[in-house]
Every structure is written in C-alpha cells, then in structure tokens.
Amino acid sequence: MSGRDNPHVTGGDASGHGWWGKGNCKNDYADVYNCLYEYYTDGYWYKKACSPTKKLKPYGGSTWRTNARKKCNSESKLISWRNHVDVNVIDEPDTAEKPMNQAAIKCVAN
C-alpha cells in the first residue's frame, strides 16, 4: 500500500514524498520512487522530476521515504501539480497502479 503527500513548495522547489505501509504484505522492504508532474495549459501533464528508487521499510518517519524536487522558476502563479508514487514490494506481485495526490501550488517550473 503506497503513501504520498500533496505536492508543496519547499525552499523554492516543488516537492513531494513517497512511502509505503505494510498492509497485508509479507515482506519488510519495498522499492519506492515518486515523480512530480506539472500541468500545462495545453491540457497535458509533464513529468518534471523523479526521486531515486530507494529500498524502504514500511513508513516510520522521514528516514523511510523518497523525495522528488524540481526548482521553481517563479512562485507568482498557482499551478496544478501531481505527486505519483510507485511501490514494488520485494518478491511480491505488483500492480500497475501509480496512485497520486494533486494540489495547486505557487510554482512554475517550465
């Protein structure tokens, strides 16, 4: 089971985190990464940044999460962003799901 926060601005960057919760999984580690997407007026979402893939234990604080960041060129306008997370529990079947959270933040990265 995946976890993620809303996209937000941190230190002049669009930022998002990813993690996982054990749920019914038998294994104690998963490969996790998350990616940030910015919405453009042409109606498409464009990938702006992805975290490195990390082998994580179930969420237990800021040590056990991934972080994707993209520098904002401007913080003057609200833009929609999405934070997608992908969790692959070690040695367990995987789904194609990449759940996401969406938020409007003051960050233009294009």
A tleap script that builds the chain and sets N, CA, C and O, in Angstrom:
source leaprc.protein.ff14SB
mol = sequence {
  NMET SER GLY ARG ASP ASN PRO HIE VAL THR
  GLY GLY ASP ALA SER GLY HIE GLY TRP TRP
  GLY LYS GLY ASN CYS LYS ASN ASP TYR ALA
  ASP VAL TYR ASN CYS LEU TYR GLU TYR TYR
  THR ASP GLY TYR TRP TYR LYS LYS ALA CYS
  SER PRO THR LYS LYS LEU LYS PRO TYR GLY
  GLY SER THR TRP ARG THR ASN ALA ARG LYS
  LYS CYS ASN SER GLU SER LYS LEU ILE SER
  TRP ARG ASN HIE VAL ASP VAL ASN VAL ILE
  ASP GLU PRO ASP THR ALA GLU LYS PRO MET
  ASN GLN ALA ALA ILE LYS CYS VAL ALA CASN
}
set mol.1.N position { 0.849 -1.165 0.000 }
set mol.1.CA position { 0.000 0.000 0.000 }
set mol.1.C position { 0.898 1.233 0.000 }
set mol.1.O position { 1.813 1.352 0.815 }
set mol.2.N position { 0.625 2.132 -0.915 }
set mol.2.CA position { 1.507 3.284 -1.103 }
set mol.2.C position { 1.035 4.480 -0.295 }
set mol.2.O position { -0.134 4.590 0.073 }
set mol.3.N position { 1.975 5.365 -0.035 }
set mol.3.CA position { 1.662 6.614 0.640 }
set mol.3.C position { 2.361 7.753 -0.071 }
set mol.3.O position { 3.442 7.581 -0.636 }
set mol.4.N position { 1.744 8.906 -0.039 }
set mol.4.CA position { 2.327 10.086 -0.663 }
set mol.4.C position { 1.670 11.317 -0.069 }
set mol.4.O position { 0.554 11.254 0.447 }
set mol.5.N position { 2.374 12.437 -0.146 }
set mol.5.CA position { 1.796 13.690 0.316 }
set mol.5.C position { 1.412 14.540 -0.886 }
set mol.5.O position { 1.697 14.191 -2.032 }
set mol.6.N position { 0.760 15.662 -0.602 }
set mol.6.CA position { 0.425 16.603 -1.664 }
set mol.6.C position { 1.697 17.310 -2.123 }
set mol.6.O position { 2.598 17.552 -1.321 }
set mol.7.N position { 1.772 17.638 -3.403 }
set mol.7.CA position { 2.878 18.486 -3.846 }
set mol.7.C position { 2.863 19.786 -3.040 }
set mol.7.O position { 1.799 20.306 -2.703 }
set mol.8.N position { 4.043 20.298 -2.738 }
set mol.8.CA position { 4.163 21.521 -1.949 }
set mol.8.C position { 5.465 22.216 -2.341 }
set mol.8.O position { 6.303 21.639 -3.032 }
set mol.9.N position { 5.624 23.455 -1.895 }
set mol.9.CA position { 6.852 24.204 -2.171 }
set mol.9.C position { 7.731 24.174 -0.927 }
set mol.9.O position { 7.283 24.482 0.177 }
set mol.10.N position { 8.982 23.800 -1.128 }
set mol.10.CA position { 9.981 23.781 -0.059 }
set mol.10.C position { 11.256 24.417 -0.592 }
set mol.10.O position { 11.841 23.927 -1.557 }
set mol.11.N position { 11.682 25.497 0.029 }
set mol.11.CA position { 12.947 26.129 -0.363 }
set mol.11.C position { 13.028 26.508 -1.826 }
set mol.11.O position { 14.094 26.401 -2.432 }
set mol.12.N position { 11.917 26.952 -2.412 }
set mol.12.CA position { 11.912 27.358 -3.816 }
set mol.12.C position { 11.781 26.221 -4.812 }
set mol.12.O position { 11.930 26.427 -6.017 }
set mol.13.N position { 11.501 25.013 -4.314 }
set mol.13.CA position { 11.314 23.839 -5.171 }
set mol.13.C position { 9.913 23.272 -5.002 }
set mol.13.O position { 9.343 23.329 -3.912 }
set mol.14.N position { 9.352 22.721 -6.084 }
set mol.14.CA position { 8.190 21.844 -5.953 }
set mol.14.C position { 8.723 20.554 -5.342 }
set mol.14.O position { 9.790 20.075 -5.728 }
set mol.15.N position { 7.987 19.994 -4.395 }
set mol.15.CA position { 8.473 18.827 -3.671 }
set mol.15.C position { 7.330 17.864 -3.403 }
set mol.15.O position { 6.181 18.277 -3.243 }
set mol.16.N position { 7.651 16.583 -3.356 }
set mol.16.CA position { 6.683 15.555 -2.993 }
set mol.16.C position { 7.421 14.351 -2.442 }
set mol.16.O position { 8.569 14.098 -2.807 }
set mol.17.N position { 6.762 13.606 -1.562 }
set mol.17.CA position { 7.363 12.447 -0.913 }
set mol.17.C position { 6.563 11.187 -1.217 }
set mol.17.O position { 5.369 11.253 -1.512 }
set mol.18.N position { 7.232 10.041 -1.143 }
set mol.18.CA position { 6.581 8.747 -1.309 }
set mol.18.C position { 7.044 7.779 -0.236 }
set mol.18.O position { 8.185 7.853 0.220 }
set mol.19.N position { 6.155 6.862 0.174 }
set mol.19.CA position { 6.472 5.842 1.166 }
set mol.19.C position { 5.513 4.687 1.000 }
set mol.19.O position { 4.712 4.687 0.065 }
set mol.20.N position { 5.570 3.711 1.874 }
set mol.20.CA position { 4.621 2.608 1.802 }
set mol.20.C position { 4.260 2.138 3.198 }
set mol.20.O position { 5.013 2.323 4.155 }
set mol.21.N position { 3.075 1.519 3.289 }
set mol.21.CA position { 2.616 0.895 4.520 }
set mol.21.C position { 2.496 -0.601 4.269 }
set mol.21.O position { 2.088 -1.015 3.184 }
set mol.22.N position { 2.840 -1.401 5.242 }
set mol.22.CA position { 2.940 -2.847 5.054 }
set mol.22.C position { 1.614 -3.502 4.688 }
set mol.22.O position { 1.597 -4.416 3.864 }
set mol.23.N position { 0.504 -3.063 5.275 }
set mol.23.CA position { -0.789 -3.681 4.966 }
set mol.23.C position { -0.722 -5.185 5.142 }
set mol.23.O position { -0.296 -5.664 6.192 }
set mol.24.N position { -1.140 -5.948 4.119 }
set mol.24.CA position { -1.118 -7.413 4.169 }
set mol.24.C position { 0.145 -8.017 3.568 }
set mol.24.O position { 0.224 -9.234 3.407 }
set mol.25.N position { 1.113 -7.209 3.240 }
set mol.25.CA position { 2.337 -7.718 2.615 }
set mol.25.C position { 3.156 -8.524 3.620 }
set mol.25.O position { 3.180 -8.226 4.815 }
set mol.26.N position { 3.823 -9.547 3.104 }
set mol.26.CA position { 4.645 -10.404 3.963 }
set mol.26.C position { 6.062 -9.859 4.130 }
set mol.26.O position { 6.676 -10.035 5.182 }
set mol.27.N position { 6.574 -9.210 3.110 }
set mol.27.CA position { 7.959 -8.737 3.159 }
set mol.27.C position { 8.073 -7.372 3.820 }
set mol.27.O position { 7.120 -6.595 3.873 }
set mol.28.N position { 9.277 -7.111 4.323 }
set mol.28.CA position { 9.519 -5.895 5.098 }
set mol.28.C position { 10.186 -4.773 4.313 }
set mol.28.O position { 10.480 -3.718 4.875 }
set mol.29.N position { 10.430 -4.987 3.013 }
set mol.29.CA position { 11.067 -3.952 2.204 }
set mol.29.C position { 10.359 -3.814 0.864 }
set mol.29.O position { 9.812 -4.777 0.325 }
set mol.30.N position { 10.384 -2.593 0.339 }
set mol.30.CA position { 9.833 -2.324 -0.990 }
set mol.30.C position { 10.737 -1.326 -1.696 }
set mol.30.O position { 11.379 -0.490 -1.060 }
set mol.31.N position { 10.779 -1.424 -3.024 }
set mol.31.CA position { 11.433 -0.404 -3.840 }
set mol.31.C position { 10.394 0.677 -4.127 }
set mol.31.O position { 9.325 0.392 -4.666 }
set mol.32.N position { 10.714 1.910 -3.767 }
set mol.32.CA position { 9.760 3.023 -3.855 }
set mol.32.C position { 10.410 4.189 -4.593 }
set mol.32.O position { 11.578 4.507 -4.370 }
set mol.33.N position { 9.635 4.821 -5.473 }
set mol.33.CA position { 10.053 6.107 -6.039 }
set mol.33.C position { 8.803 6.939 -6.288 }
set mol.33.O position { 7.699 6.402 -6.376 }
set mol.34.N position { 8.980 8.247 -6.401 }
set mol.34.CA position { 7.861 9.127 -6.725 }
set mol.34.C position { 8.294 10.149 -7.762 }
set mol.34.O position { 9.471 10.492 -7.869 }
set mol.35.N position { 7.305 10.635 -8.533 }
set mol.35.CA position { 7.566 11.614 -9.596 }
set mol.35.C position { 6.576 12.767 -9.502 }
set mol.35.O position { 5.417 12.583 -9.129 }
set mol.36.N position { 7.049 13.947 -9.845 }
set mol.36.CA position { 6.225 15.156 -9.875 }
set mol.36.C position { 5.881 15.521 -11.312 }
set mol.36.O position { 6.729 15.465 -12.202 }
set mol.37.N position { 4.624 15.896 -11.522 }
set mol.37.CA position { 4.121 16.304 -12.835 }
set mol.37.C position { 3.497 17.687 -12.714 }
set mol.37.O position { 2.769 17.973 -11.764 }
set mol.38.N position { 3.794 18.542 -13.694 }
set mol.38.CA position { 3.242 19.898 -13.753 }
set mol.38.C position { 2.209 19.963 -14.878 }
set mol.38.O position { 2.423 19.425 -15.964 }
set mol.39.N position { 1.083 20.633 -14.601 }
set mol.39.CA position { 0.017 20.776 -15.597 }
set mol.39.C position { 0.300 21.977 -16.493 }
set mol.39.O position { 0.663 23.052 -16.017 }
set mol.40.N position { 0.128 21.776 -17.800 }
set mol.40.CA position { 0.315 22.846 -18.780 }
set mol.40.C position { -1.036 23.225 -19.384 }
set mol.40.O position { -1.981 22.436 -19.367 }
set mol.41.N position { -1.109 24.429 -19.911 }
set mol.41.CA position { -2.364 24.918 -20.485 }
set mol.41.C position { -2.763 24.186 -21.758 }
set mol.41.O position { -3.870 24.395 -22.256 }
set mol.42.N position { -1.894 23.334 -22.301 }
set mol.42.CA position { -2.284 22.518 -23.459 }
set mol.42.C position { -3.102 21.296 -23.036 }
set mol.42.O position { -3.503 20.488 -23.873 }
set mol.43.N position { -3.345 21.171 -21.716 }
set mol.43.CA position { -4.167 20.079 -21.201 }
set mol.43.C position { -3.400 18.817 -20.851 }
set mol.43.O position { -4.012 17.796 -20.537 }
set mol.44.N position { -2.081 18.863 -20.898 }
set mol.44.CA position { -1.258 17.686 -20.591 }
set mol.44.C position { -0.461 17.893 -19.307 }
set mol.44.O position { -0.167 19.018 -18.901 }
set mol.45.N position { -0.122 16.762 -18.684 }
set mol.45.CA position { 0.751 16.744 -17.511 }
set mol.45.C position { 2.152 16.359 -17.977 }
set mol.45.O position { 2.316 15.409 -18.742 }
set mol.46.N position { 3.161 17.095 -17.515 }
set mol.46.CA position { 4.537 16.835 -17.912 }
set mol.46.C position { 5.377 16.460 -16.692 }
set mol.46.O position { 5.367 17.142 -15.667 }
set mol.47.N position { 6.110 15.340 -16.843 }
set mol.47.CA position { 6.974 14.880 -15.755 }
set mol.47.C position { 8.123 15.865 -15.589 }
set mol.47.O position { 8.815 16.195 -16.551 }
set mol.48.N position { 8.319 16.333 -14.355 }
set mol.48.CA position { 9.353 17.326 -14.073 }
set mol.48.C position { 10.503 16.785 -13.238 }
set mol.48.O position { 11.632 17.258 -13.365 }
set mol.49.N position { 10.235 15.800 -12.383 }
set mol.49.CA position { 11.303 15.256 -11.540 }
set mol.49.C position { 10.859 13.934 -10.945 }
set mol.49.O position { 9.677 13.724 -10.675 }
set mol.50.N position { 11.825 13.042 -10.744 }
set mol.50.CA position { 11.578 11.779 -10.035 }
set mol.50.C position { 12.654 11.603 -8.973 }
set mol.50.O position { 13.802 12.011 -9.154 }
set mol.51.N position { 12.268 10.999 -7.884 }
set mol.51.CA position { 13.240 10.650 -6.847 }
set mol.51.C position { 14.046 9.445 -7.308 }
set mol.51.O position { 13.627 8.733 -8.219 }
set mol.52.N position { 15.186 9.212 -6.696 }
set mol.52.CA position { 15.844 7.921 -6.910 }
set mol.52.C position { 14.968 6.818 -6.303 }
set mol.52.O position { 14.209 7.070 -5.367 }
set mol.53.N position { 15.075 5.608 -6.834 }
set mol.53.CA position { 14.386 4.470 -6.221 }
set mol.53.C position { 15.150 4.083 -4.961 }
set mol.53.O position { 16.373 3.944 -4.975 }
set mol.54.N position { 14.395 3.912 -3.857 }
set mol.54.CA position { 15.012 3.534 -2.588 }
set mol.54.C position { 14.363 2.262 -2.062 }
set mol.54.O position { 13.156 2.069 -2.206 }
set mol.55.N position { 15.158 1.402 -1.460 }
set mol.55.CA position { 14.639 0.211 -0.785 }
set mol.55.C position { 14.270 0.642 0.630 }
set mol.55.O position { 15.135 0.993 1.432 }
set mol.56.N position { 12.959 0.611 0.927 }
set mol.56.CA position { 12.461 1.172 2.181 }
set mol.56.C position { 11.723 0.149 3.028 }
set mol.56.O position { 11.094 -0.775 2.513 }
set mol.57.N position { 11.814 0.336 4.343 }
set mol.57.CA position { 10.933 -0.350 5.283 }
set mol.57.C position { 9.594 0.383 5.255 }
set mol.57.O position { 9.520 1.502 4.747 }
set mol.58.N position { 8.526 -0.234 5.796 }
set mol.58.CA position { 7.254 0.493 5.871 }
set mol.58.C position { 7.454 1.820 6.599 }
set mol.58.O position { 8.325 1.942 7.461 }
set mol.59.N position { 6.648 2.800 6.246 }
set mol.59.CA position { 6.827 4.177 6.712 }
set mol.59.C position { 7.017 4.256 8.220 }
set mol.59.O position { 6.209 3.746 8.997 }
set mol.60.N position { 8.088 4.897 8.602 }
set mol.60.CA position { 8.381 5.092 10.012 }
set mol.60.C position { 9.012 6.446 10.247 }
set mol.60.O position { 9.826 6.605 11.156 }
set mol.61.N position { 8.644 7.424 9.435 }
set mol.61.CA position { 9.194 8.764 9.583 }
set mol.61.C position { 9.959 9.188 8.348 }
set mol.61.O position { 9.988 8.475 7.345 }
set mol.62.N position { 10.573 10.341 8.427 }
set mol.62.CA position { 11.193 10.948 7.246 }
set mol.62.C position { 12.375 10.146 6.702 }
set mol.62.O position { 12.758 10.344 5.549 }
set mol.63.N position { 12.959 9.256 7.488 }
set mol.63.CA position { 14.063 8.428 7.001 }
set mol.63.C position { 13.591 7.427 5.960 }
set mol.63.O position { 14.356 7.061 5.068 }
set mol.64.N position { 12.349 6.981 6.057 }
set mol.64.CA position { 11.827 5.901 5.220 }
set mol.64.C position { 10.869 6.436 4.171 }
set mol.64.O position { 9.729 5.980 4.074 }
set mol.65.N position { 11.330 7.409 3.381 }
set mol.65.CA position { 10.520 7.948 2.286 }
set mol.65.C position { 11.427 8.468 1.183 }
set mol.65.O position { 12.621 8.688 1.386 }
set mol.66.N position { 10.834 8.660 0.016 }
set mol.66.CA position { 11.554 9.236 -1.115 }
set mol.66.C position { 11.163 10.701 -1.253 }
set mol.66.O position { 10.158 11.138 -0.692 }
set mol.67.N position { 11.960 11.455 -2.002 }
set mol.67.CA position { 11.679 12.876 -2.204 }
set mol.67.C position { 12.049 13.280 -3.629 }
set mol.67.O position { 13.206 13.168 -4.034 }
set mol.68.N position { 11.057 13.750 -4.382 }
set mol.68.CA position { 11.290 14.326 -5.711 }
set mol.68.C position { 11.202 15.838 -5.575 }
set mol.68.O position { 10.325 16.353 -4.881 }
set mol.69.N position { 12.116 16.556 -6.240 }
set mol.69.CA position { 12.123 18.021 -6.182 }
set mol.69.C position { 12.430 18.598 -7.552 }
set mol.69.O position { 13.204 18.038 -8.329 }
set mol.70.N position { 11.797 19.743 -7.828 }
set mol.70.CA position { 12.056 20.476 -9.072 }
set mol.70.C position { 12.086 21.959 -8.753 }
set mol.70.O position { 11.160 22.486 -8.136 }
set mol.71.N position { 13.156 22.637 -9.175 }
set mol.71.CA position { 13.317 24.070 -8.934 }
set mol.71.C position { 12.192 24.865 -9.589 }
set mol.71.O position { 11.866 24.637 -10.754 }
set mol.72.N position { 11.601 25.793 -8.845 }
set mol.72.CA position { 10.577 26.693 -9.389 }
set mol.72.C position { 11.277 27.867 -10.080 }
set mol.72.O position { 12.167 28.492 -9.503 }
set mol.73.N position { 10.874 28.158 -11.302 }
set mol.73.CA position { 11.378 29.348 -11.989 }
set mol.73.C position { 10.659 30.594 -11.498 }
set mol.73.O position { 11.195 31.700 -11.562 }
set mol.74.N position { 9.431 30.400 -11.004 }
set mol.74.CA position { 8.622 31.500 -10.487 }
set mol.74.C position { 7.672 30.943 -9.434 }
set mol.74.O position { 7.194 29.814 -9.548 }
set mol.75.N position { 7.405 31.742 -8.413 }
set mol.75.CA position { 6.428 31.359 -7.392 }
set mol.75.C position { 5.273 32.360 -7.361 }
set mol.75.O position { 4.670 32.586 -6.312 }
set mol.76.N position { 4.968 32.957 -8.515 }
set mol.76.CA position { 3.960 34.018 -8.573 }
set mol.76.C position { 2.586 33.524 -9.017 }
set mol.76.O position { 1.613 34.274 -8.940 }
set mol.77.N position { 2.488 32.281 -9.478 }
set mol.77.CA position { 1.237 31.804 -10.060 }
set mol.77.C position { 0.909 30.405 -9.538 }
set mol.77.O position { 1.792 29.555 -9.420 }
set mol.78.N position { -0.381 30.171 -9.224 }
set mol.78.CA position { -0.815 28.831 -8.810 }
set mol.78.C position { -0.881 27.907 -10.021 }
set mol.78.O position { -1.508 28.232 -11.029 }
set mol.79.N position { -0.235 26.767 -9.913 }
set mol.79.CA position { -0.204 25.755 -10.971 }
set mol.79.C position { -0.553 24.412 -10.340 }
set mol.79.O position { -0.159 24.140 -9.206 }
set mol.80.N position { -1.285 23.575 -11.059 }
set mol.80.CA position { -1.597 22.232 -10.569 }
set mol.80.C position { -0.393 21.314 -10.746 }
set mol.80.O position { 0.248 21.295 -11.797 }
set mol.81.N position { -0.105 20.562 -9.705 }
set mol.81.CA position { 0.963 19.565 -9.697 }
set mol.81.C position { 0.401 18.245 -9.198 }
set mol.81.O position { -0.572 18.216 -8.444 }
set mol.82.N position { 1.025 17.152 -9.626 }
set mol.82.CA position { 0.689 15.815 -9.128 }
set mol.82.C position { 1.950 15.138 -8.599 }
set mol.82.O position { 3.046 15.311 -9.133 }
set mol.83.N position { 1.761 14.369 -7.541 }
set mol.83.CA position { 2.829 13.547 -6.969 }
set mol.83.C position { 2.387 12.091 -7.096 }
set mol.83.O position { 1.502 11.642 -6.366 }
set mol.84.N position { 3.003 11.352 -8.023 }
set mol.84.CA position { 2.708 9.929 -8.237 }
set mol.84.C position { 3.750 9.104 -7.495 }
set mol.84.O position { 4.928 9.461 -7.472 }
set mol.85.N position { 3.316 7.990 -6.883 }
set mol.85.CA position { 4.258 7.098 -6.205 }
set mol.85.C position { 4.109 5.684 -6.753 }
set mol.85.O position { 3.004 5.240 -7.067 }
set mol.86.N position { 5.229 4.988 -6.861 }
set mol.86.CA position { 5.225 3.590 -7.290 }
set mol.86.C position { 5.928 2.767 -6.220 }
set mol.86.O position { 7.056 3.069 -5.829 }
set mol.87.N position { 5.245 1.716 -5.747 }
set mol.87.CA position { 5.768 0.830 -4.707 }
set mol.87.C position { 5.833 -0.580 -5.264 }
set mol.87.O position { 4.839 -1.094 -5.776 }
set mol.88.N position { 6.983 -1.203 -5.169 }
set mol.88.CA position { 7.163 -2.599 -5.573 }
set mol.88.C position { 7.711 -3.360 -4.376 }
set mol.88.O position { 8.906 -3.300 -4.085 }
set mol.89.N position { 6.820 -4.084 -3.678 }
set mol.89.CA position { 7.243 -4.859 -2.513 }
set mol.89.C position { 8.131 -6.002 -3.002 }
set mol.89.O position { 7.792 -6.703 -3.955 }
set mol.90.N position { 9.254 -6.176 -2.344 }
set mol.90.CA position { 10.240 -7.180 -2.751 }
set mol.90.C position { 9.616 -8.578 -2.746 }
set mol.90.O position { 9.010 -8.995 -1.759 }
set mol.91.N position { 9.774 -9.299 -3.869 }
set mol.91.CA position { 9.312 -10.691 -4.023 }
set mol.91.C position { 7.806 -10.870 -3.852 }
set mol.91.O position { 7.357 -11.940 -3.442 }
set mol.92.N position { 7.021 -9.840 -4.161 }
set mol.92.CA position { 5.564 -9.965 -4.123 }
set mol.92.C position { 4.986 -9.419 -5.426 }
set mol.92.O position { 5.586 -8.544 -6.050 }
set mol.93.N position { 3.818 -9.934 -5.846 }
set mol.93.CA position { 3.200 -9.451 -7.092 }
set mol.93.C position { 2.954 -7.944 -7.029 }
set mol.93.O position { 2.696 -7.379 -5.966 }
set mol.94.N position { 3.041 -7.317 -8.191 }
set mol.94.CA position { 2.888 -5.869 -8.273 }
set mol.94.C position { 1.718 -5.525 -9.182 }
set mol.94.O position { 1.415 -6.257 -10.124 }
set mol.95.N position { 1.071 -4.417 -8.894 }
set mol.95.CA position { 0.030 -3.900 -9.783 }
set mol.95.C position { 0.631 -2.742 -10.584 }
set mol.95.O position { 1.714 -2.251 -10.264 }
set mol.96.N position { -0.071 -2.321 -11.607 }
set mol.96.CA position { 0.396 -1.207 -12.439 }
set mol.96.C position { 0.005 0.144 -11.851 }
set mol.96.O position { 0.316 1.183 -12.434 }
set mol.97.N position { -0.665 0.143 -10.720 }
set mol.97.CA position { -1.122 1.389 -10.111 }
set mol.97.C position { 0.036 2.324 -9.781 }
set mol.97.O position { 1.106 1.887 -9.357 }
set mol.98.N position { -0.197 3.611 -9.982 }
set mol.98.CA position { 0.706 4.654 -9.506 }
set mol.98.C position { -0.179 5.742 -8.903 }
set mol.98.O position { -0.445 6.760 -9.541 }
set mol.99.N position { -0.637 5.517 -7.662 }
set mol.99.CA position { -1.542 6.485 -7.038 }
set mol.99.C position { -0.894 7.863 -6.947 }
set mol.99.O position { 0.330 7.986 -6.896 }
set mol.100.N position { -1.733 8.893 -6.928 }
set mol.100.CA position { -1.197 10.251 -6.902 }
set mol.100.C position { -2.051 11.154 -6.033 }
set mol.100.O position { -3.225 10.888 -5.779 }
set mol.101.N position { -1.427 12.222 -5.590 }
set mol.101.CA position { -2.105 13.341 -4.945 }
set mol.101.C position { -1.883 14.558 -5.829 }
set mol.101.O position { -0.836 14.708 -6.458 }
set mol.102.N position { -2.884 15.417 -5.863 }
set mol.102.CA position { -2.818 16.620 -6.697 }
set mol.102.C position { -3.076 17.845 -5.840 }
set mol.102.O position { -3.919 17.818 -4.943 }
set mol.103.N position { -2.344 18.927 -6.119 }
set mol.103.CA position { -2.548 20.187 -5.406 }
set mol.103.C position { -2.092 21.343 -6.293 }
set mol.103.O position { -1.206 21.189 -7.134 }
set mol.104.N position { -2.715 22.502 -6.087 }
set mol.104.CA position { -2.285 23.736 -6.751 }
set mol.104.C position { -1.284 24.426 -5.831 }
set mol.104.O position { -1.583 24.721 -4.673 }
set mol.105.N position { -0.093 24.676 -6.365 }
set mol.105.CA position { 0.955 25.325 -5.579 }
set mol.105.C position { 1.543 26.481 -6.384 }
set mol.105.O position { 1.431 26.522 -7.610 }
set mol.106.N position { 2.169 27.417 -5.677 }
set mol.106.CA position { 2.783 28.566 -6.350 }
set mol.106.C position { 4.174 28.187 -6.836 }
set mol.106.O position { 5.189 28.506 -6.216 }
set mol.107.N position { 4.179 27.491 -7.976 }
set mol.107.CA position { 5.448 27.057 -8.568 }
set mol.107.C position { 5.259 26.845 -10.059 }
set mol.107.O position { 4.461 26.009 -10.482 }
set mol.108.N position { 5.997 27.605 -10.849 }
set mol.108.CA position { 6.057 27.405 -12.294 }
set mol.108.C position { 7.474 26.926 -12.592 }
set mol.108.O position { 8.444 27.643 -12.348 }
set mol.109.N position { 7.585 25.704 -13.123 }
set mol.109.CA position { 8.916 25.129 -13.349 }
set mol.109.C position { 9.271 25.044 -14.819 }
set mol.109.O position { 10.422 24.765 -15.156 }
set mol.110.N position { 8.321 25.273 -15.698 }
set mol.110.CA position { 8.589 25.071 -17.120 }
set mol.110.C position { 9.679 25.988 -17.578 }
set mol.110.O position { 10.050 25.968 -18.751 }
savepdb mol mol.pdb
quit
